[in-house]
Amino acid sequence: MTSDLFRPRPRSRADTANTPPPEAHRPPTGPQCPGERPRTRLRRPAHPEGRALLDEVRGTDPAKELAVATRLRREHPADLVSAALGQARLRQRAAAAKFTPEDADRMFFTPNGFEQSTRATVATYRAGRLRELGVTSVADLCCGIGGDAIALARAGVRVLAVDRDPLTAAVARANAEALGLADLIEVREADVTDVDTSAYDAVFVDPARRGGRGRIFDPEAYSPPLSWAIGAATTAPLAALKIAPGVPHEAVPATAEAEWISDGGDVKEAVLWFGRGVRPGAVRATLLPGPRVLHGRGLPDPEVRSVGRYLYEPDGAVIRAHLVAEVAEELGGGLVDETIAYVTADDLRPTAYASAYEVTDQLPFGVKKLKALLREREVGVLTVKKRGSAVEPEELRRKVKPQGPNSATVFLTRVAGAPTMLIGRPVTEK
């Protein structure tokens, strides 16, 4: 329903006198940067009535949405009211998950655009790295609703933002205007494969990784495919290619520097860097906020050892980047199992790349044993973590029924191949 906020202006005879048939205006075929595709061409941001409704429904409590909709439909078209309320919901979600409340309250979103947009903290970090590499202009291919273009513009970079979907391009243009960045962001509705990027210092490509059935895991099923994106990146002076963090390492070209990024402990993306100023074949894990960067040194896998007093859970970006060995060396530790990314050590050492826990108990896996221990320790708040176990945390909590004033963390894992429970507590920094 977002398109109802972007109604086209009425067309005069002069507009239509020499206009080709509708087929000539349809987006080109082929799944390049897909999004919502309305049948009308979108010519301007939200019309005055739509903007007024957005102001009126700002911050609407979801529990009161039906009453608000009923009242507003007495004076406004029902589809426009639904679109405004839908936009209010998306703005609330964006403020909670990806953008600052100040930005989210002024921006426009589509459901797919919101889902696929980059978290602002990650986009800001990446834009900063491009600036450090001397970039002053970027062609942002598959720009979506413009989240990355906004971060680049705020870093002082001139941006060509390209998306072939009319609605998505209109939303990106409206967002640039709403945030006062239209002078730095040119939004172009086009197929990215037809865009000449030679006038720009760098190319940023963010292929769509969602389809009608949800997430796409095959890189060649991205839109555009990963192979095309890599080709576009390798012909630019400098390029950054955003991909899913679960990409197989063997799919990373030898000419790329691979970076895995997490924000607040959540792995958000992988980026392949090409061209000027990057190190081909290098691997790094970047943790936000910070940033804190761990560089790969090509270390062999850590040795497996018995569980020590402390257990370290590496950040997800470290695990995805296959840099657990670098963390283990820093901690003077080893793995609890050759297939499990938990590091154990006898000594407590500070690290930015893993969370530390003090181990109090080590037991073979068994619900009855765990239930008895928790009852004895009067544990009522139980955090369940797992790696290498098929047991679901919620199912385990339901079975052990923790009660009491104390808290504990249980790790369901394997130790030297055997299903094991490690009980402990987080180490708080002093």
Sequence and secondary structure as in RCSB ss.txt:
>XXXX:A:sequence
MTSDLFRPRPRSRADTANTPPPEAHRPPTGPQCPGERPRTRLRRPAHPEGRALLDEVRGTDPAKELAVATRLRRE
HPADLVSAALGQARLRQRAAAAKFTPEDADRMFFTPNGFEQSTRATVATYRAGRLRELGVTSVADLCCGIGGDAI
ALARAGVRVLAVDRDPLTAAVARANAEALGLADLIEVREADVTDVDTSAYDAVFVDPARRGGRGRIFDPEAYSPP
LSWAIGAATTAPLAALKIAPGVPHEAVPATAEAEWISDGGDVKEAVLWFGRGVRPGAVRATLLPGPRVLHGRGLP
DPEVRSVGRYLYEPDGAVIRAHLVAEVAEELGGGLVDETIAYVTADDLRPTAYASAYEVTDQLPFGVKKLKALLR
EREVGVLTVKKRGSAVEPEELRRKVKPQGPNSATVFLTRVAGAPTMLIGRPVTEK
>XXXX:A:secstr
 GGGGS      HHHHTT   GGGGS  SS SS     SS   SS  HHHHHHHHHHTT  GGGHHHHHHHHTTT
S HHHHHHHHHHHHHHHHHHHHTS HHHHTT    HHHHHHS  HHHHHHHHHHHHHTT  EEEEES TTSHHHH
HHHHTT EEEEEES HHHHHHHHHHHHHTT TTTEEEEES GGG   TTSSEEEE  B EETTEE   GGGSBS 
HHHHHHHHHTSSEEEEEE TT  GGGS TTSEEEEEEETTEEEEEEEEEETT  TT EEEEEETTTEEEE     
   B    SEEEEE HHHHHTT HHHHHHHHT EESSTT   EEESS    SSEEEEEEEEEEES HHHHHHHHH
HHTEEEEEEEESS    HHHHHHHH   SSEEEEEEEEEETTEEEEEEEEE    
